Amino acid sequence: MDNHFNKKKVIRILLISSISLLLINIVAGKYFTSKTKNELNKVSLETADKVFLQSLFALGISQEQIKTRKLLKKTEVKSYVLKVPGDLPIPNILVELKNNFDSLNVKIAIKEKNIGGKTLINIFSGEDELISAELNYDSEIIRKGGHVAFVLQGVSNLDNDKLSELLSAPELFGVLIVPSKSNFAFKDSLLKYRKESLILLNDENNELKYKLDAGYSKLRLRASLKSIVDDFQKSVCVVIDENSDMSEPELYNLLFEVFKVRSIRQLKYGDFFIPSGTSIEEKLNSFNAAMEKIRNNGKVLILLDAMEYSAFLPEIVRYRKIGYKFINPSEIIRSLDK
């Protein structure tokens, strides 16, 4: 009886011991694997510093606005004092840092010392502090960047889904439209989506109500012009295609006279910058060259095909980050005579 009891007891003890050892091994394995993984994924000071500075440069903060300082007893920590341009909200810097460090094993601690004033940032990897930065606004520093307005043509070539996607985009731009019954209704959609309309006068003005023909009498032309002005009075300007009949001297002089009396701004295709090239890549290169020319607060009106606009959006985001302003065409058009 005693032997049978002892055997059952020994088996039970061995079974419990085996299960305990198995659990210990599993837990220990997870712990040490996790710890080893965290150790392996630790970010070096060099990597963190590179990502930090690249994030600042991507926002148009110059090297002159970034000063280093020494921290007592923290020789392995990079410490900075930043002068933040007055036109750059500090939350934008925080978002950029978060996005760029997102794939790295770091923790970013943020402390705002004063509302709208000094902000402290500390970046850690594991228990190690890598970067310490003090951010201070300097209202006298404004980032250099031009003012850009896009005007899109060929919108009528888009299908309904593409058109809806384009108009729903939060970007500001204008749309070049020819006077017609369909565009009379379309202009209200543009206003609804906070987009501007610009009226294009060329040889495509075929609807009798709006048609302009060099062979028409002045009385007939004035009637067409009155219809255009009355029906599209919320458009920001008139664009005259100089390669059409609109450039015929008598007709052009009448257009100039009518629009001047009504204080309607007239532009030509030549007043726009049109990215050159046969491929999107070439046009983007042309666009980037234009951006460089206006970087010191210059202005440019860009005429672009609506089908190509989406390819320019990543560049728009990049330039906006460093201080360029993408605005409505009317803002630039108003400044052309100043």
Legacy VTK file of the C-alpha trace (Angstrom):
# vtk DataFile Version 3.0
C-alpha trace
ASCII
DATASET POLYDATA
POINTS 338 float
0.000 0.000 0.000
2.790 2.359 0.944
4.767 1.415 -2.196
1.733 2.084 -4.418
1.155 5.452 -2.751
4.815 6.396 -3.075
4.845 5.490 -6.780
1.760 7.662 -7.461
3.306 10.487 -5.465
6.610 10.275 -7.341
4.820 10.237 -10.719
2.738 13.260 -9.701
5.845 15.131 -8.543
7.712 14.291 -11.747
4.746 15.395 -13.871
4.417 18.707 -12.014
8.162 19.236 -12.256
8.126 18.584 -15.994
5.266 21.013 -16.577
6.966 23.598 -14.372
10.232 23.251 -16.268
8.386 23.542 -19.565
6.613 26.723 -18.446
9.853 28.154 -17.112
11.559 27.445 -20.434
8.711 29.044 -22.405
8.612 32.145 -20.202
12.373 32.413 -20.083
12.570 31.952 -23.834
10.065 34.722 -24.448
11.736 37.040 -21.984
15.254 36.590 -23.202
14.208 36.566 -26.872
12.289 39.815 -26.341
15.176 41.314 -24.441
17.671 40.231 -27.082
15.393 41.560 -29.814
15.116 44.933 -28.067
18.865 45.035 -27.614
19.391 44.246 -31.295
16.833 46.879 -32.346
18.384 49.649 -30.313
18.987 52.741 -32.401
22.477 54.175 -32.469
23.189 57.789 -31.612
24.501 58.332 -35.140
21.282 57.034 -36.758
18.991 58.985 -34.437
20.954 62.175 -34.985
20.809 61.752 -38.758
17.029 61.207 -38.765
16.507 64.115 -36.369
18.468 66.604 -38.476
16.944 65.380 -41.752
13.491 65.955 -40.243
14.396 69.549 -39.431
15.923 70.235 -42.849
12.786 68.782 -44.533
10.806 71.555 -42.815
13.029 74.356 -44.064
14.967 74.832 -40.826
18.498 75.860 -41.779
21.758 74.734 -40.203
22.244 78.274 -38.830
19.103 77.881 -36.706
20.389 74.689 -35.028
22.941 75.154 -32.249
24.647 72.371 -30.305
25.281 72.492 -26.582
27.021 70.284 -24.029
25.144 68.493 -21.275
27.002 67.862 -18.031
27.550 64.132 -17.345
25.770 63.195 -20.602
28.554 62.892 -23.116
26.632 60.291 -25.147
23.660 62.599 -25.726
23.397 65.031 -28.622
21.873 68.256 -27.362
20.476 71.086 -29.469
18.842 74.477 -29.114
16.619 75.364 -32.089
15.335 78.682 -33.324
11.991 77.797 -34.879
10.806 80.093 -37.713
7.711 82.090 -36.836
5.749 80.598 -39.736
6.419 76.985 -38.691
4.133 75.598 -35.944
6.062 73.392 -33.508
3.345 70.678 -33.791
4.409 70.314 -37.445
7.929 69.514 -36.251
6.588 66.931 -33.821
4.531 65.250 -36.551
7.552 65.129 -38.867
9.716 63.580 -36.138
7.038 61.026 -35.306
6.657 60.007 -38.949
10.386 59.695 -39.570
11.113 57.805 -36.344
8.012 55.626 -36.599
9.850 52.549 -37.914
12.682 52.849 -35.371
12.793 51.592 -31.799
12.664 54.969 -30.071
10.472 56.861 -27.653
9.933 60.609 -28.069
9.140 62.580 -24.924
7.681 66.066 -25.383
7.227 68.755 -22.771
5.833 72.210 -23.489
7.280 74.617 -20.949
5.243 77.605 -22.114
2.149 77.758 -24.302
3.392 78.852 -27.700
6.895 79.097 -26.283
9.697 76.770 -25.259
9.243 73.063 -25.992
11.590 70.278 -24.874
12.099 67.081 -26.856
13.974 64.007 -25.631
14.520 60.921 -27.764
15.307 57.557 -26.142
16.138 54.104 -27.430
15.521 51.630 -24.633
16.871 53.242 -21.475
19.430 55.322 -23.352
18.780 58.976 -24.048
20.095 59.894 -27.487
18.914 63.416 -28.258
17.843 66.397 -26.206
16.459 69.472 -27.942
15.055 72.792 -26.821
12.758 74.514 -29.340
12.122 78.257 -29.188
10.074 80.377 -31.608
11.846 83.283 -33.282
9.313 85.571 -34.938
12.051 87.382 -36.846
12.916 84.225 -38.794
10.647 83.408 -41.714
11.393 80.492 -43.999
12.234 81.321 -47.585
9.751 79.989 -50.081
7.801 81.122 -53.082
4.072 81.509 -53.675
2.585 79.051 -56.153
-0.854 78.763 -57.738
-1.970 75.933 -60.015
-4.491 76.334 -62.817
-5.758 73.099 -64.343
-6.981 72.661 -67.878
-8.620 69.668 -69.547
-10.883 68.950 -66.562
-13.688 67.970 -68.964
-11.566 64.958 -70.001
-11.838 63.407 -66.518
-14.456 60.776 -65.742
-16.872 61.404 -62.856
-14.830 59.486 -60.284
-11.579 61.242 -61.170
-13.323 64.620 -61.206
-14.897 64.017 -57.803
-11.531 62.915 -56.398
-9.829 65.993 -57.812
-12.383 68.479 -56.488
-12.499 66.801 -53.073
-8.752 67.220 -52.600
-7.930 69.844 -49.934
-5.474 71.573 -52.284
-6.169 75.054 -53.636
-6.209 75.503 -57.410
-8.110 77.092 -60.258
-9.824 75.453 -63.206
-9.744 76.810 -66.755
-13.199 76.536 -68.356
-14.689 77.560 -71.699
-18.042 79.424 -71.515
-20.827 76.886 -72.110
-24.133 75.746 -70.631
-22.507 72.769 -68.913
-19.744 74.919 -67.425
-22.327 77.447 -66.256
-23.538 74.712 -63.853
-20.045 73.364 -63.209
-18.753 76.689 -61.881
-21.086 76.309 -58.872
-19.481 72.943 -58.063
-16.085 74.621 -58.109
-17.249 77.196 -55.572
-18.679 74.457 -53.380
-15.269 72.781 -53.248
-13.414 76.089 -52.719
-11.832 75.983 -56.172
-11.652 78.980 -58.489
-12.696 79.260 -62.115
-10.860 81.109 -64.875
-12.634 81.725 -68.183
-10.796 80.637 -71.328
-11.596 82.462 -74.562
-10.507 80.566 -77.663
-11.908 79.038 -80.832
-13.807 76.417 -78.807
-16.432 78.984 -77.764
-19.021 77.450 -80.093
-22.302 77.955 -78.225
-24.152 80.836 -79.854
-24.799 82.617 -76.565
-21.071 82.876 -75.848
-19.537 82.592 -79.320
-16.885 85.133 -80.323
-15.946 85.345 -83.955
-13.703 87.900 -85.627
-16.297 88.157 -88.422
-19.118 89.190 -86.069
-20.285 92.777 -85.785
-19.325 94.714 -82.683
-22.952 94.644 -81.564
-23.042 90.846 -81.792
-19.686 90.509 -80.049
-20.747 92.792 -77.225
-23.865 90.666 -76.683
-21.727 87.525 -76.362
-19.307 89.273 -74.029
-22.174 90.500 -71.854
-23.440 86.908 -71.542
-19.961 85.701 -70.559
-19.471 88.475 -68.001
-22.947 88.083 -66.481
-22.984 84.272 -66.346
-19.418 83.834 -65.097
-19.029 86.919 -62.961
-17.529 84.981 -60.046
-14.594 83.792 -62.144
-11.299 85.363 -61.130
-10.111 86.386 -64.594
-10.294 85.847 -68.336
-7.541 83.948 -70.150
-7.141 84.725 -73.847
-5.612 82.095 -76.115
-3.204 84.156 -78.199
-3.038 81.333 -80.768
-6.735 81.614 -81.575
-8.950 84.124 -83.392
-9.070 86.045 -80.113
-5.739 87.584 -81.094
-7.219 89.213 -84.204
-6.545 92.955 -83.647
-10.137 94.224 -83.831
-11.523 91.434 -81.667
-8.668 91.611 -79.169
-9.027 95.388 -78.818
-12.747 94.987 -78.146
-12.072 92.304 -75.513
-9.505 94.552 -73.862
-11.914 97.494 -73.843
-14.900 95.577 -72.446
-12.962 93.803 -69.711
-11.012 96.890 -68.682
-14.211 98.891 -68.177
-15.516 96.097 -65.938
-12.186 95.761 -64.087
-11.822 92.147 -65.216
-8.211 90.969 -65.261
-7.018 89.526 -68.571
-4.231 86.983 -68.920
-2.670 85.111 -71.803
-1.132 81.671 -71.929
2.216 83.440 -71.881
1.508 84.674 -68.336
1.620 81.092 -67.051
4.534 78.803 -66.424
3.876 75.552 -68.267
6.188 72.665 -67.209
8.112 71.521 -70.262
8.811 67.975 -71.420
7.074 64.991 -72.956
7.102 62.769 -69.856
5.943 63.352 -66.283
9.531 63.032 -65.090
10.673 65.800 -67.440
7.779 68.011 -66.385
8.569 67.459 -62.710
12.185 68.428 -63.353
10.971 71.570 -65.118
8.662 72.306 -62.172
11.508 71.876 -59.672
13.665 74.311 -61.649
10.847 76.864 -61.504
10.522 76.359 -57.744
14.205 77.094 -57.282
13.844 80.395 -59.167
11.068 81.665 -56.873
12.483 80.375 -53.588
13.091 83.927 -52.275
9.403 84.868 -52.021
8.795 84.858 -55.783
5.435 84.057 -57.398
4.362 81.786 -60.218
1.126 80.751 -61.925
1.408 77.192 -63.214
-0.795 75.862 -65.999
-1.083 72.086 -65.915
-3.226 69.367 -67.436
-5.697 68.008 -64.873
-4.691 64.416 -65.708
-1.130 65.155 -64.549
-1.921 67.008 -61.329
-1.808 63.948 -59.036
1.821 63.291 -60.066
2.746 66.722 -58.688
1.110 66.247 -55.273
4.157 64.620 -53.564
6.305 67.554 -54.707
3.697 70.025 -53.486
3.801 68.364 -50.048
7.612 68.484 -50.030
7.785 72.168 -50.958
5.009 73.127 -48.551
6.989 71.574 -45.695
9.973 73.830 -46.317
7.928 77.013 -46.481
6.436 77.369 -49.962
2.843 78.620 -50.033
0.356 76.996 -52.421
-2.478 79.450 -52.810
-5.457 80.346 -54.986
-4.710 81.859 -58.418
-6.630 85.027 -57.492
-4.025 85.896 -54.843
-1.224 85.940 -57.385
-3.329 87.554 -60.123
-4.163 90.479 -57.806
-0.460 91.085 -57.237
0.583 91.068 -60.908
0.068 94.810 -61.382
1.591 95.792 -58.045
LINES 1 339
338 0 1 2 3 4 5 6 7 8 9 10 11 12 13 14 15 16 17 18 19 20 21 22 23 24 25 26 27 28 29 30 31 32 33 34 35 36 37 38 39 40 41 42 43 44 45 46 47 48 49 50 51 52 53 54 55 56 57 58 59 60 61 62 63 64 65 66 67 68 69 70 71 72 73 74 75 76 77 78 79 80 81 82 83 84 85 86 87 88 89 90 91 92 93 94 95 96 97 98 99 100 101 102 103 104 105 106 107 108 109 110 111 112 113 114 115 116 117 118 119 120 121 122 123 124 125 126 127 128 129 130 131 132 133 134 135 136 137 138 139 140 141 142 143 144 145 146 147 148 149 150 151 152 153 154 155 156 157 158 159 160 161 162 163 164 165 166 167 168 169 170 171 172 173 174 175 176 177 178 179 180 181 182 183 184 185 186 187 188 189 190 191 192 193 194 195 196 197 198 199 200 201 202 203 204 205 206 207 208 209 210 211 212 213 214 215 216 217 218 219 220 221 222 223 224 225 226 227 228 229 230 231 232 233 234 235 236 237 238 239 240 241 242 243 244 245 246 247 248 249 250 251 252 253 254 255 256 257 258 259 260 261 262 263 264 265 266 267 268 269 270 271 272 273 274 275 276 277 278 279 280 281 282 283 284 285 286 287 288 289 290 291 292 293 294 295 296 297 298 299 300 301 302 303 304 305 306 307 308 309 310 311 312 313 314 315 316 317 318 319 320 321 322 323 324 325 326 327 328 329 330 331 332 333 334 335 336 337
